[in-house]
Amino acid sequence: MTEKLGSSVQAVDRAIAILKSFSLERPERGVAELSRELGLHKSTVSRLMQTLERGGLLARNPETKRYRLGIELIGLASQVAGYMDVQQVARPFLQRLAEDCQESVNLAVLEGGQVMNLEQFVPPARQVKNIGRVGRRMCAHCTAAGKAMLAYLPPDRLDRVLAGDLLRFTVRTITDPDKLRQELAEIPTRGYAVAQEELEDGLNAVAAPIRDHTGRVIAAAAIAGPAYRVLPEMFSHLAVQLVEVTGQISRQLGCAAG
């Protein structure tokens, strides 16, 4: 019984290896090439691929006789995408980040021209202000998380946001649409956004986008803290940590480029 179970597990492992061998660069695979690549006999690979084909996980090109991923995978993938909740996925990563950097870490989404905080993680030793309390809504143009999401909006949606009132909260708040647009244009190249005392005096923040399985920016994570501690010269260092974490979250959500 144990021997039979071991054989079944091995077959599953081999089937998984076959499915994972497909990529955008290699959308079709043949039995012979996979046999060489996986170090398996051609008859073994052929049987496995035929089984996967019967289950709809592979399809055979009638012209080339090579295999490609099957349509049944679309249904399976859509189910995964449907239940992948960004809060649930991001929570352990952001909790650990807050502990590592010893500053507040927020998870936020964009709704129109406003940012809404979904989660906040604050190390016990760093309880200073409840700036990022869960459920708080803030103007996107003066927050790091807001900028990190505005930077990836389609041009027409960004135009609508910038056509609205860009309220001033501090002397550093950017209220000129052209100046803000210029800063937003730099964020995709840099990979992160910053806000230096733009929402409240004495508050600095760094933020990076989070992407879903389609590559679309759906949220942002931000590290925030008092300006005397989160200094401008620390922004790039904090951003390295943050971008690594948001990349991990994006990959968990199915984004290949995350």
Backbone as CSV, one residue per row, in Angstrom:
resi,resn,N_x,N_y,N_z,CA_x,CA_y,CA_z,C_x,C_y,C_z
1,MET,0.843,-1.209,0.000,0.000,0.000,0.000,0.871,1.250,0.000
2,THR,1.908,1.235,0.849,2.820,2.377,0.920,3.544,2.574,-0.394
3,GLU,3.944,1.440,-1.022,4.654,1.513,-2.299,3.757,2.103,-3.381
4,LYS,2.463,1.719,-3.368,1.517,2.236,-4.359,1.297,3.731,-4.167
5,LEU,1.191,4.146,-2.894,1.005,5.565,-2.597,2.207,6.379,-3.048
6,GLY,3.400,5.836,-2.805,4.622,6.534,-3.223,4.680,6.703,-4.723
7,SER,4.242,5.688,-5.451,4.217,5.756,-6.909,3.231,6.807,-7.394
8,SER,2.077,6.906,-6.707,1.067,7.891,-7.086,1.562,9.310,-6.842
9,VAL,2.221,9.507,-5.704,2.771,10.828,-5.382,3.827,11.222,-6.402
10,GLN,4.643,10.262,-6.794,5.681,10.529,-7.794,5.060,10.946,-9.125
11,ALA,3.975,10.295,-9.489,3.288,10.650,-10.741,2.730,12.067,-10.667
12,VAL,2.180,12.427,-9.510,1.664,13.786,-9.334,2.798,14.801,-9.428
13,ASP,3.917,14.513,-8.776,5.074,15.411,-8.834,5.528,15.614,-10.281
14,ARG,5.537,14.531,-11.042,5.967,14.624,-12.444,4.964,15.431,-13.271
15,ALA,3.677,15.238,-12.989,2.642,15.998,-13.708,2.764,17.487,-13.405
16,ILE,3.055,17.817,-12.148,3.250,19.220,-11.760,4.443,19.807,-12.496
17,ALA,5.523,19.031,-12.588,6.726,19.500,-13.285,6.426,19.772,-14.756
18,ILE,5.587,18.941,-15.353,5.216,19.140,-16.757,4.422,20.438,-16.914
19,LEU,3.427,20.650,-16.059,2.608,21.860,-16.155,3.449,23.116,-15.940
20,LYS,4.375,23.059,-15.004,5.200,24.220,-14.706,6.265,24.488,-15.774
21,SER,6.448,23.541,-16.679,7.462,23.740,-17.725,6.983,24.695,-18.816
22,PHE,5.676,24.955,-18.859,5.120,25.864,-19.861,5.334,27.315,-19.411
23,SER,5.557,28.198,-20.361,5.772,29.609,-20.058,5.406,30.433,-21.282
24,LEU,5.467,31.766,-21.124,5.195,32.637,-22.270,6.229,32.414,-23.368
25,GLU,7.455,32.110,-22.964,8.515,31.877,-23.936,8.392,30.502,-24.587
26,ARG,7.794,29.567,-23.833,7.634,28.201,-24.348,6.179,27.759,-24.166
27,PRO,5.278,28.293,-25.004,3.852,27.982,-24.853,3.483,26.572,-25.294
28,GLU,4.312,25.949,-26.117,4.053,24.581,-26.565,5.260,23.705,-26.250
29,ARG,4.984,22.507,-25.781,6.066,21.578,-25.442,5.797,20.225,-26.091
30,GLY,6.870,19.552,-26.488,6.761,18.228,-27.075,7.198,17.153,-26.097
31,VAL,6.770,15.923,-26.364,7.095,14.808,-25.476,8.605,14.584,-25.411
32,ALA,9.254,14.597,-26.551,10.692,14.299,-26.591,11.511,15.324,-25.810
33,GLU,11.204,16.628,-26.004,11.988,17.655,-25.309,11.761,17.613,-23.802
34,LEU,10.512,17.339,-23.384,10.245,17.241,-21.954,10.879,15.998,-21.356
35,SER,10.936,14.944,-22.140,11.604,13.730,-21.687,13.064,14.015,-21.364
36,ARG,13.730,14.744,-22.262,15.141,15.099,-22.026,15.264,16.072,-20.849
37,GLU,14.372,17.052,-20.790,14.458,18.095,-19.768,14.223,17.548,-18.363
38,LEU,13.268,16.628,-18.251,12.895,16.099,-16.934,13.634,14.808,-16.584
39,GLY,14.343,14.269,-17.556,15.078,13.033,-17.295,14.165,11.830,-17.143
40,LEU,13.065,11.819,-17.876,12.094,10.730,-17.802,11.989,10.034,-19.158
41,HIS,11.560,8.777,-19.132,11.379,8.041,-20.379,10.240,8.659,-21.177
42,LYS,10.364,8.625,-22.491,9.364,9.241,-23.359,7.980,8.643,-23.133
43,SER,7.914,7.355,-22.886,6.609,6.726,-22.689,5.936,7.232,-21.405
44,THR,6.754,7.506,-20.381,6.217,8.026,-19.122,5.651,9.427,-19.320
45,VAL,6.429,10.274,-20.001,5.987,11.639,-20.268,4.737,11.634,-21.140
46,SER,4.710,10.779,-22.136,3.563,10.700,-23.044,2.291,10.310,-22.290
47,ARG,2.407,9.313,-21.398,1.225,8.880,-20.636,0.714,10.011,-19.733
48,LEU,1.634,10.693,-19.078,1.248,11.780,-18.190,0.572,12.917,-18.956
49,MET,1.131,13.265,-20.105,0.569,14.364,-20.887,-0.797,13.988,-21.453
50,GLN,-0.974,12.723,-21.821,-2.277,12.286,-22.308,-3.317,12.340,-21.186
51,THR,-2.900,11.985,-19.979,-3.800,12.043,-18.828,-4.198,13.488,-18.535
52,LEU,-3.221,14.387,-18.579,-3.502,15.811,-18.356,-4.402,16.363,-19.460
53,GLU,-4.233,15.845,-20.665,-5.088,16.278,-21.774,-6.530,15.825,-21.545
54,ARG,-6.700,14.608,-21.077,-8.061,14.114,-20.822,-8.736,14.936,-19.731
55,GLY,-7.962,15.444,-18.805,-8.513,16.271,-17.734,-8.680,17.725,-18.115
56,GLY,-8.320,18.074,-19.347,-8.477,19.445,-19.811,-7.385,20.390,-19.366
57,LEU,-6.351,19.854,-18.697,-5.259,20.703,-18.230,-4.212,20.933,-19.317
58,LEU,-4.202,20.077,-20.326,-3.372,20.270,-21.513,-4.237,20.102,-22.750
59,ALA,-3.807,20.710,-23.843,-4.490,20.547,-25.133,-3.418,20.314,-26.182
60,ARG,-3.745,19.537,-27.194,-2.753,19.202,-28.222,-3.036,19.967,-29.501
61,ASN,-2.012,20.606,-30.002,-2.115,21.325,-31.270,-2.171,20.290,-32.391
62,PRO,-3.285,20.217,-33.153,-3.411,19.181,-34.190,-2.400,19.327,-35.320
63,GLU,-1.857,20.516,-35.508,-0.892,20.720,-36.584,0.519,20.323,-36.173
64,THR,0.938,20.807,-34.998,2.316,20.542,-34.567,2.436,19.278,-33.730
65,LYS,1.303,18.745,-33.248,1.263,17.579,-32.353,1.919,17.856,-31.006
66,ARG,2.165,19.140,-30.726,2.754,19.528,-29.442,1.647,19.963,-28.487
67,TYR,1.973,19.981,-27.215,0.982,20.291,-26.195,1.080,21.745,-25.731
68,ARG,-0.053,22.286,-25.326,-0.113,23.607,-24.704,-1.057,23.508,-23.502
69,LEU,-1.061,24.499,-22.660,-1.925,24.479,-21.486,-3.390,24.475,-21.904
70,GLY,-4.211,23.733,-21.153,-5.613,23.559,-21.507,-6.530,24.593,-20.889
71,ILE,-7.723,24.664,-21.446,-8.685,25.695,-21.045,-9.192,25.491,-19.621
72,GLU,-9.152,24.262,-19.102,-9.628,24.019,-17.737,-8.804,24.800,-16.716
73,LEU,-7.563,25.113,-17.058,-6.713,25.866,-16.144,-7.237,27.285,-15.928
74,ILE,-7.947,27.827,-16.919,-8.495,29.177,-16.781,-9.508,29.219,-15.646
75,GLY,-10.380,28.199,-15.608,-11.366,28.142,-14.540,-10.724,27.998,-13.176
76,LEU,-9.691,27.165,-13.095,-8.996,26.984,-11.816,-8.309,28.277,-11.392
77,ALA,-7.667,28.938,-12.356,-6.947,30.168,-12.036,-7.900,31.267,-11.596
78,SER,-9.070,31.338,-12.222,-10.025,32.386,-11.858,-10.539,32.191,-10.438
79,GLN,-10.649,30.930,-10.008,-11.070,30.668,-8.633,-10.024,31.164,-7.641
80,VAL,-8.758,30.928,-7.958,-7.678,31.387,-7.082,-7.681,32.903,-7.012
81,ALA,-7.811,33.537,-8.175,-7.812,35.007,-8.215,-8.995,35.565,-7.438
82,GLY,-10.122,34.847,-7.460,-11.302,35.340,-6.780,-11.183,35.368,-5.272
83,TYR,-10.514,34.358,-4.708,-10.451,34.331,-3.248,-9.161,34.918,-2.685
84,MET,-8.254,35.342,-3.540,-7.023,35.951,-3.065,-7.331,37.348,-2.541
85,ASP,-7.467,37.508,-1.270,-7.760,38.785,-0.656,-6.464,39.486,-0.282
86,VAL,-6.299,40.717,-0.750,-5.032,41.404,-0.538,-4.727,41.598,0.942
87,GLN,-5.735,41.836,1.753,-5.496,42.003,3.186,-4.963,40.728,3.812
88,GLN,-5.616,39.633,3.473,-5.225,38.352,4.043,-3.802,37.985,3.625
89,VAL,-3.498,38.202,2.350,-2.178,37.852,1.844,-1.104,38.782,2.420
90,ALA,-1.413,40.069,2.481,-0.400,41.052,2.879,-0.115,41.069,4.373
91,ARG,-1.092,40.676,5.170,-0.993,40.851,6.632,0.304,40.313,7.245
92,PRO,0.673,39.052,7.037,1.899,38.562,7.685,3.167,39.256,7.187
93,PHE,3.179,39.615,5.912,4.358,40.300,5.356,4.524,41.683,5.986
94,LEU,3.427,42.417,6.093,3.507,43.784,6.601,3.728,43.813,8.109
95,GLN,3.175,42.824,8.810,3.424,42.725,10.246,4.914,42.532,10.512
96,ARG,5.523,41.651,9.724,6.959,41.382,9.874,7.785,42.600,9.483
97,LEU,7.342,43.311,8.448,8.061,44.511,8.023,8.048,45.570,9.117
98,ALA,6.898,45.746,9.769,6.796,46.721,10.850,7.757,46.381,11.984
99,GLU,7.869,45.103,12.277,8.786,44.670,13.329,10.237,44.876,12.915
100,ASP,10.518,44.623,11.634,11.894,44.756,11.143,12.351,46.211,11.110
101,CYS,11.494,47.082,10.607,11.905,48.483,10.460,11.541,49.332,11.675
102,GLN,10.747,48.779,12.582,10.344,49.471,13.803,9.664,50.823,13.529
103,GLU,8.818,50.815,12.495,7.983,51.964,12.184,6.595,51.465,11.807
104,SER,5.641,52.378,11.747,4.279,52.012,11.364,4.236,51.608,9.892
105,VAL,3.476,50.577,9.602,3.292,50.113,8.223,1.794,50.047,7.945
106,ASN,1.377,50.655,6.839,-0.041,50.702,6.470,-0.286,50.015,5.135
107,LEU,-1.458,49.440,5.002,-1.936,48.895,3.734,-3.121,49.741,3.314
108,ALA,-3.086,50.273,2.091,-4.135,51.195,1.652,-4.589,50.889,0.235
109,VAL,-5.821,51.315,-0.063,-6.363,51.202,-1.419,-6.814,52.579,-1.866
110,LEU,-6.982,52.725,-3.177,-7.378,54.004,-3.756,-8.845,53.957,-4.131
111,GLU,-9.593,54.953,-3.684,-11.003,55.085,-4.043,-11.221,56.506,-4.540
112,GLY,-11.307,56.645,-5.850,-11.408,57.978,-6.442,-10.111,58.722,-6.197
113,GLY,-10.206,59.876,-5.577,-9.010,60.644,-5.264,-8.600,60.514,-3.816
114,GLN,-9.151,59.495,-3.140,-8.832,59.300,-1.735,-8.176,57.947,-1.486
115,VAL,-7.402,57.919,-0.415,-6.765,56.692,0.044,-7.497,56.229,1.291
116,MET,-7.785,54.935,1.370,-8.387,54.384,2.577,-7.468,53.323,3.153
117,ASN,-7.159,53.446,4.432,-6.310,52.468,5.098,-7.104,51.222,5.452
118,LEU,-6.589,50.070,5.007,-7.213,48.787,5.314,-6.595,48.139,6.547
119,GLU,-5.297,48.339,6.719,-4.572,47.718,7.816,-3.518,48.678,8.338
120,GLN,-3.213,48.540,9.616,-2.112,49.295,10.203,-1.369,48.392,11.179
121,PHE,-0.054,48.397,11.063,0.791,47.600,11.945,1.786,48.536,12.625
122,VAL,1.731,48.599,13.933,2.582,49.518,14.685,3.334,48.756,15.767
123,PRO,4.659,48.748,15.726,5.427,48.112,16.806,5.084,48.780,18.139
124,PRO,4.929,48.022,19.202,4.536,48.587,20.506,5.398,49.761,20.954
125,ALA,6.690,49.709,20.649,7.593,50.766,21.098,7.452,52.044,20.286
126,ARG,6.659,52.007,19.220,6.567,53.152,18.318,5.183,53.778,18.298
127,GLN,4.418,53.643,19.353,3.095,54.251,19.407,3.240,55.765,19.583
128,VAL,3.154,56.492,18.480,3.307,57.948,18.532,1.998,58.625,18.155
129,LYS,1.549,58.404,16.902,0.294,58.977,16.424,-0.504,57.887,15.731
130,ASN,-1.794,58.023,15.785,-2.659,57.075,15.089,-3.014,57.627,13.708
131,ILE,-1.993,58.051,12.991,-2.186,58.679,11.686,-2.882,57.743,10.707
132,GLY,-2.457,56.493,10.693,-2.972,55.576,9.680,-4.024,54.635,10.201
133,ARG,-4.887,55.084,11.078,-5.881,54.185,11.674,-6.723,53.533,10.576
134,VAL,-7.123,52.318,10.845,-7.899,51.554,9.876,-9.215,52.270,9.576
135,GLY,-9.534,52.391,8.289,-10.762,53.047,7.862,-10.602,54.524,7.577
136,ARG,-9.453,55.103,7.961,-9.277,56.541,7.723,-9.135,56.808,6.224
137,ARG,-9.768,57.855,5.758,-9.651,58.289,4.364,-8.844,59.575,4.302
138,MET,-7.923,59.615,3.352,-7.041,60.771,3.191,-6.933,61.113,1.718
139,CYS,-6.639,62.345,1.424,-6.430,62.753,0.033,-5.194,62.034,-0.516
140,ALA,-5.314,61.520,-1.729,-4.231,60.732,-2.303,-3.011,61.570,-2.666
141,HIS,-3.223,62.827,-3.047,-2.121,63.621,-3.591,-1.064,63.994,-2.556
142,CYS,-1.397,63.843,-1.260,-0.451,64.266,-0.230,0.034,63.107,0.637
143,THR,-0.233,61.885,0.208,0.231,60.712,0.944,1.120,59.862,0.041
144,ALA,2.070,59.192,0.648,2.973,58.332,-0.132,2.204,57.187,-0.772
145,ALA,1.285,56.562,-0.013,0.499,55.455,-0.563,-0.372,55.928,-1.722
146,GLY,-0.955,57.121,-1.567,-1.775,57.669,-2.638,-0.985,57.895,-3.905
147,LYS,0.177,58.491,-3.761,1.025,58.737,-4.937,1.458,57.421,-5.585
148,ALA,1.756,56.407,-4.749,2.201,55.117,-5.276,1.133,54.460,-6.130
149,MET,-0.134,54.799,-5.895,-1.219,54.250,-6.713,-1.623,55.188,-7.846
150,LEU,-1.623,56.488,-7.583,-1.949,57.452,-8.640,-0.995,57.319,-9.824
151,ALA,0.255,57.001,-9.534,1.284,56.935,-10.576,0.986,55.874,-11.631
152,TYR,0.129,54.913,-11.303,-0.138,53.812,-12.228,-1.557,53.853,-12.796
153,LEU,-2.283,54.935,-12.523,-3.627,55.054,-13.068,-3.598,55.283,-14.583
154,PRO,-4.620,54.825,-15.295,-4.749,55.184,-16.713,-4.827,56.708,-16.825
155,PRO,-4.322,57.293,-17.897,-4.281,58.749,-18.044,-5.618,59.443,-17.807
156,ASP,-6.722,58.863,-18.289,-8.021,59.534,-18.123,-8.446,59.592,-16.659
157,ARG,-8.170,58.527,-15.905,-8.522,58.526,-14.481,-7.628,59.486,-13.701
158,LEU,-6.348,59.524,-14.050,-5.444,60.452,-13.375,-5.859,61.896,-13.658
159,ASP,-6.256,62.160,-14.889,-6.702,63.515,-15.248,-7.881,63.949,-14.380
160,ARG,-8.809,63.023,-14.119,-9.974,63.365,-13.307,-9.581,63.690,-11.873
161,VAL,-8.620,62.931,-11.342,-8.160,63.190,-9.975,-7.468,64.543,-9.896
162,LEU,-6.598,64.808,-10.856,-5.842,66.055,-10.823,-6.704,67.270,-11.152
163,ALA,-7.851,67.041,-11.767,-8.761,68.155,-12.068,-9.563,68.580,-10.839
164,GLY,-9.546,67.736,-9.803,-10.261,68.076,-8.578,-9.452,69.010,-7.701
165,ASP,-9.982,69.301,-6.530,-9.293,70.182,-5.591,-8.137,69.442,-4.933
166,LEU,-6.922,69.961,-5.112,-5.748,69.419,-4.436,-5.534,70.269,-3.181
167,LEU,-6.179,69.852,-2.114,-6.186,70.638,-0.891,-4.801,70.750,-0.264
168,ARG,-4.549,71.880,0.362,-3.277,72.081,1.058,-3.449,71.757,2.535
169,PHE,-2.549,70.920,3.058,-2.576,70.547,4.468,-1.374,71.095,5.230
170,THR,-0.238,71.238,4.538,0.959,71.816,5.141,1.634,72.682,4.082
171,VAL,2.693,73.345,4.446,3.411,74.176,3.465,4.065,73.313,2.396
172,ARG,4.222,72.018,2.659,4.879,71.115,1.705,3.898,70.392,0.780
173,THR,2.609,70.514,1.030,1.624,69.833,0.194,1.716,70.327,-1.248
174,ILE,1.770,69.388,-2.185,1.813,69.745,-3.606,0.386,69.978,-4.088
175,THR,0.090,71.202,-4.460,-1.256,71.545,-4.933,-1.280,71.936,-6.411
176,ASP,-0.117,71.998,-7.029,-0.012,72.320,-8.449,-0.117,71.014,-9.247
177,PRO,-1.158,70.835,-10.073,-1.338,69.585,-10.820,-0.141,69.224,-11.694
178,ASP,0.471,70.201,-12.328,1.613,69.918,-13.200,2.815,69.420,-12.403
179,LYS,3.045,70.037,-11.254,4.155,69.605,-10.409,3.909,68.205,-9.868
180,LEU,2.672,67.926,-9.482,2.338,66.599,-8.980,2.464,65.562,-10.093
181,ARG,1.981,65.901,-11.278,2.079,64.981,-12.410,3.542,64.642,-12.703
182,GLN,4.414,65.634,-12.588,5.839,65.418,-12.830,6.414,64.441,-11.799
183,GLU,6.015,64.607,-10.529,6.514,63.688,-9.495,5.975,62.280,-9.712
184,LEU,4.705,62.190,-10.070,4.110,60.872,-10.300,4.785,60.141,-11.454
185,ALA,5.213,60.872,-12.452,5.853,60.264,-13.622,7.179,59.599,-13.266
186,GLU,7.795,60.017,-12.180,9.086,59.458,-11.766,8.941,58.173,-10.949
187,ILE,7.756,57.950,-10.395,7.566,56.832,-9.467,7.715,55.461,-10.113
188,PRO,7.140,55.196,-11.301,7.316,53.867,-11.887,8.776,53.488,-12.125
189,THR,9.595,54.462,-12.476,11.013,54.182,-12.686,11.717,53.927,-11.363
190,ARG,11.397,54.735,-10.369,12.040,54.614,-9.056,11.509,53.410,-8.291
191,GLY,10.211,53.121,-8.471,9.610,51.982,-7.796,8.935,52.292,-6.485
192,TYR,9.018,53.510,-6.024,8.384,53.879,-4.753,8.064,55.366,-4.734
193,ALA,7.180,55.746,-3.808,6.772,57.139,-3.654,7.124,57.613,-2.249
194,VAL,7.260,58.917,-2.096,7.545,59.486,-0.779,6.605,60.662,-0.516
195,ALA,6.377,60.923,0.759,5.632,62.106,1.181,6.380,62.682,2.383
196,GLN,6.875,63.881,2.205,7.667,64.516,3.247,6.868,65.655,3.887
197,GLU,6.225,65.357,5.005,5.418,66.327,5.745,4.394,67.019,4.844
198,GLU,3.732,66.235,4.008,2.742,66.781,3.079,1.307,66.640,3.574
199,LEU,1.061,65.649,4.409,-0.264,65.469,4.999,-0.332,66.125,6.376
200,GLU,0.703,65.914,7.159,0.781,66.502,8.492,2.218,66.919,8.766
201,ASP,2.389,68.015,9.441,3.724,68.433,9.853,4.323,67.355,10.753
202,GLY,5.569,67.034,10.478,6.263,66.062,11.321,6.023,64.617,10.954
203,LEU,5.387,64.347,9.786,5.120,62.968,9.367,5.710,62.714,7.986
204,ASN,6.573,61.723,7.878,7.155,61.306,6.603,6.750,59.876,6.288
205,ALA,6.734,59.539,4.999,6.339,58.188,4.609,6.950,57.797,3.271
206,VAL,7.123,56.490,3.115,7.581,55.883,1.862,6.569,54.803,1.510
207,ALA,6.199,54.682,0.239,5.189,53.690,-0.152,5.551,53.027,-1.477
208,ALA,5.037,51.808,-1.669,5.263,51.062,-2.909,3.980,50.344,-3.300
209,PRO,3.751,50.138,-4.594,2.503,49.527,-5.065,2.468,48.012,-4.882
210,ILE,1.255,47.483,-4.812,1.004,46.047,-4.775,0.138,45.707,-5.977
211,ARG,0.504,44.647,-6.705,-0.193,44.284,-7.942,-0.939,42.959,-7.791
212,ASP,-2.014,42.815,-8.572,-2.757,41.555,-8.555,-2.251,40.624,-9.656
213,HIS,-2.965,39.543,-9.898,-2.510,38.529,-10.857,-2.467,39.050,-12.289
214,THR,-3.161,40.153,-12.569,-3.122,40.719,-13.923,-2.000,41.746,-14.079
215,GLY,-1.324,42.071,-12.978,-0.289,43.099,-13.016,-0.806,44.481,-12.681
216,ARG,-2.106,44.586,-12.414,-2.714,45.883,-12.099,-2.424,46.274,-10.647
217,VAL,-2.119,47.544,-10.421,-1.878,48.035,-9.063,-3.215,48.131,-8.347
218,ILE,-3.351,47.406,-7.239,-4.628,47.356,-6.518,-4.523,47.924,-5.101
219,ALA,-3.312,48.141,-4.627,-3.119,48.633,-3.262,-1.701,49.163,-3.131
220,ALA,-1.400,49.688,-1.963,-0.041,50.150,-1.687,0.267,49.922,-0.218
221,ALA,1.523,49.688,0.075,1.977,49.569,1.453,2.910,50.742,1.733
222,ALA,2.821,51.282,2.937,3.624,52.453,3.278,4.269,52.278,4.650
223,ILE,5.495,52.752,4.746,6.189,52.868,6.025,6.121,54.341,6.415
224,ALA,5.576,54.625,7.595,5.414,56.014,8.020,5.940,56.205,9.438
225,GLY,6.422,57.404,9.691,6.913,57.698,11.026,7.214,59.171,11.182
226,PRO,7.540,59.600,12.400,7.835,61.011,12.644,9.057,61.466,11.864
227,ALA,9.022,62.705,11.407,10.076,63.230,10.535,11.439,63.252,11.207
228,TYR,11.469,63.337,12.536,12.762,63.355,13.222,13.415,61.975,13.246
229,ARG,12.599,60.931,12.923,13.135,59.577,12.920,13.212,59.006,11.499
230,VAL,12.163,59.220,10.710,12.156,58.789,9.304,12.690,59.960,8.486
231,LEU,13.999,60.048,8.426,14.663,61.168,7.761,14.707,60.965,6.247
232,PRO,14.743,62.042,5.468,14.808,61.914,4.007,15.959,61.035,3.526
233,GLU,17.097,61.098,4.221,18.235,60.278,3.795,18.001,58.785,4.050
234,MET,16.933,58.459,4.774,16.595,57.059,5.023,15.589,56.516,4.016
235,PHE,15.004,57.398,3.210,13.938,56.977,2.299,14.363,55.815,1.399
236,SER,15.525,55.938,0.771,15.943,54.908,-0.187,16.194,53.577,0.508
237,HIS,16.739,53.621,1.714,16.991,52.373,2.459,15.674,51.700,2.840
238,LEU,14.729,52.480,3.346,13.426,51.925,3.693,12.712,51.405,2.451
239,ALA,12.900,52.111,1.341,12.242,51.701,0.094,12.729,50.338,-0.375
240,VAL,14.005,50.041,-0.168,14.536,48.732,-0.564,13.794,47.628,0.174
241,GLN,13.633,47.788,1.485,12.888,46.803,2.275,11.443,46.711,1.813
242,LEU,10.838,47.862,1.606,9.428,47.914,1.260,9.151,47.301,-0.106
243,VAL,9.950,47.645,-1.102,9.743,47.127,-2.452,9.927,45.610,-2.488
244,GLU,10.845,45.108,-1.699,11.026,43.654,-1.630,9.766,42.990,-1.075
245,VAL,9.201,43.580,-0.036,8.002,43.012,0.591,6.785,43.133,-0.322
246,THR,6.583,44.301,-0.936,5.426,44.443,-1.838,5.565,43.527,-3.053
247,GLY,6.800,43.264,-3.463,7.022,42.311,-4.539,6.611,40.909,-4.131
248,GLN,6.935,40.532,-2.896,6.541,39.211,-2.388,5.021,39.091,-2.304
249,ILE,4.379,40.144,-1.836,2.913,40.130,-1.742,2.299,40.009,-3.135
250,SER,2.828,40.784,-4.082,2.306,40.750,-5.454,2.458,39.356,-6.057
251,ARG,3.589,38.717,-5.806,3.782,37.364,-6.332,2.799,36.383,-5.694
252,GLN,2.509,36.560,-4.399,1.520,35.716,-3.746,0.128,35.905,-4.340
253,LEU,-0.107,37.111,-4.871,-1.392,37.404,-5.510,-1.415,36.957,-6.966
254,GLY,-0.305,36.394,-7.428,-0.255,35.840,-8.780,0.398,36.701,-9.821
255,CYS,1.019,37.804,-9.394,1.673,38.694,-10.361,3.061,38.175,-10.674
256,ALA,3.276,37.782,-11.912,4.573,37.215,-12.304,5.684,38.237,-12.204
257,ALA,5.350,39.532,-12.373,6.375,40.578,-12.367,6.517,41.228,-11.000
258,GLY,5.761,40.719,-9.996,5.786,41.352,-8.686,7.080,41.181,-7.941
